Amino acid sequence: MLKRTAVLLIAALALTAPAWAQAPANAAAAGNPLLETWTTPFQVPPYDKIKTDDYLPAFKAAIEQSRREIDAIVSNPQPPTFANTIDALEFSGELLSKVQGAFGGVQSADTTPELQAVNRQVTPLLSALRDDVRLNDKLFQRIKAVYDKRAAMKLTPLQVKLVEEVYKGYVRSGANLDPAKKEQLKKINGELSMLSLKFADNQLHDTNAYRLVIDRQEALAGLPPSVVATGAAAARAAKMPGQWVYTLQAPSIWPFLQYADNRDLRRQIMNAYTSRCDHGDEWDNTKIVSRLAALRVERAQLLGYKTYADFVLEENMAKTPAGVYGLLNQLWTPARNVALKEAADLQATIDKDGGSFKLEAGDWRYYTEKVRKARFDVDDQALRPYFELDHVVNGAFEVAHKLYGITFTPLPNLPVYNPEVKAYEVKDANGAFLAVFLTDYYPRPGKRTGAWTGRLRGSWVHDGKVVRPIVTNVCNFTRPAGDEPALLTIEEVNTLFHEFGHAISGFLGTVPYPSLAGFPRDFVEVPSQIMENWSLEPEVLKFYAKHYKTGEVIPTALVEKIQKSAQFNEGFVTVEYLAASLLDMGWHTLTTPVEQDTDAFEKAAMEKIRLLPEIPPRYRSTYFSHIFAGGYSAGYYAYIWSEVYDKDAFQAFKETGNLFDQATAKKFRTLLEQGGTVDALTAYKAFRGRDASVEPLLKARGLK
């Protein structure tokens, strides 16, 4: 199943990739735990000592230190070399990365109005620093000097790769522009950074602001006891005892839409979800979206590209907008045809039940659940007792152990940013330390929606020092309700395995230079999505899908029902995803920097592809944070592009007859370890012996 959530890597906004630092011995460090040397286990952020008031002065001190480090590189009287220019630049900004890692984790997952205020102050400072360095002509001339002479410098292949990537990154950031255009670019970058921040804050506000309050027992008709208990718990938390509250958080809205008999209430909460940040008030994102899109066109054309998508995709496997559309258009028609058949089935069910109305968006999940149960005798609520959260976590750990030999040891006393966060020490098969892993699984008002993988610290090797990462998995799963522990839906199980796949990629990375550690955007989902393939395999289910009360392993008959229903509703899932991907591409293939009417633009884009009115795009423009406040602009297509590779890669395991075949796992681990040091297609061909086939994806989605 394609993920509805995306990974959000908490990457440093500094000019280089993350590194770790000893704090400077100056007055600014006094009393500020962010600027002191961390003596915590594994040098994790000392969240038990950090106060909100510490962040802003720490950022300011770290930014100034970064500027001094850059000045030292620029003013070096020695001729430019790899060591005194490229390497020095790669490992500058250490203190800033340290502060950003600590702040990024809490700001995205446990924010407060005070932290948001800090973010608003810090964002323009970071944007200015980034531009001042990327557009520093003297620094660029030193980089260019090394780049021009790289063939004669007796560098290792990895060093040559780093030189080329650094040089290209500076060119793509405007280093070759004339002074006037550099100033224009700085202004655009500054405005873009603040607009993205405002977009995200608005989305968080509108998601948290809505509550569907029910005060009549009869309005709960159709809801399973666990969903009723969740609503009661939310009401008690809102100081509304005796009532029931449902919100726009995924564990609340989707079960409500699946089971609530009351159509008016379903319509109400669905409309609230799809109209977020589109109310013409202070939290409205329509003008922000249109301005962001226009500024991105202006920025791309300033740098010599026709569209923003052309700029972004140059670094991806797809290379051009035509490459993206080639895949999306290949899938759209068959997916739409399947969705039309699904819609007809749902309408037939409505008619059979005596409903005198036409299927709407708020009805789809409700009637899908009815058809699923009738056709396959599968009830999501009947499955949940077998997917207790801790058991699913242990199942994911066991898959990683069987594939790669890695182990997970709880670290109960590690300082964390919220009491709900759990920490683990990750070790390799030989006992070597690999990473610290933090899991944060429940929704709360200060957490962004969705699910993502972040890093409080990256990994690298420098001057003989090996630094290993601190990786986070942040999700919004169903909380424990009543006497029940946290019981997951099938979709939540897939999400957990998905994000855990990203984490594994972080654990296993061995690239010494942080700038080369990452995959292209349209390959980065391969390590995560391939893990989903193991989650519901019968062999895997046997060692983690156990009834939370009885300990009974999920019955074979139930597993068979899950497998038979695997492609059910796949037309809907694929269409809503592809619609969002095409909407993303629509915004980012604009060729003129003219601000659009956001709602009219989106409406026209969806009419062009003949989107079914019963299926809104997965993310409408005003809350499409992946592309307007995250790293997926002109890149949301990456999930299905990556799925071509993850389905084909999993097939390599299936072909051996052993889901944990060690030879295949070793080759795939090599792919993960290499990161961006090797072209993604070259790395994949080395693993598979050929390029990926689209056939496994088409088969899995029932589109062939």
Buried (B, 14 or more C-beta within 10 A) or exposed (E): BBBBBBBBBBBBBBBBBBBBBEBBEEEBBEEBBBBBEBEBEBBBBBBEBBEEEBBBBBBBBBBBBBBEBBEEBBEBEEEBBBEBBBBBBBBBBBBBBBBBBBBBBBBBBBBEEEBBEBBEEBBBBBBBBBBBBBBBEEBBEBBBBBBEBBEEEEBEEEBBBBBEBBBEBBBBBBBBBEEEBBEBBBEBBBBBBBBBBBBBBBBBBBBBEBBBEBEEEEBBEBBBEBBBBBBBBBBBEEEBEEBBBBBBBBBBBBBBBBBBEBBEBBBBBBEBBBBBBBEEEEBBBBEBBBBBBBBBBBBBBBBEBBBBBBBBBEBBBBBBBEBBBEBBEEBBEBBBEBBBEBBEBBBEBBEEEEBEEEBBBBBBBBBBBBBBBEEBEBBBBEBBBBBBBEBBBBBBBBBBBBBBBBBBEEBEEBBBBBEBBBBBBBBBEEEEEBBBBBBBBBBBEBBBBBBBBBBBBBBBBBEEEEBBBBBBBBBBBBBBBEEBBBBBBBBBBBBBBBBBBBBBBBBBBBBBBBBBBBBBBBBBBBBBBBBBBBBBBBEBBBBBBBBBEEEEBBEEEBBEBBEEBBBBBBBBBBBBBBBBBBBBBBBBBBEEBEBBEBBEBBEEBBEEBEBBEBBBBBBBBBBBBBBBBBBBBBBBBBBBBBBBBBBBBBBBBBEEEEBBBBEBBEBBBBBBBBBBBBEBBEBBEEBBEEEBBBEBBBEBBBBE
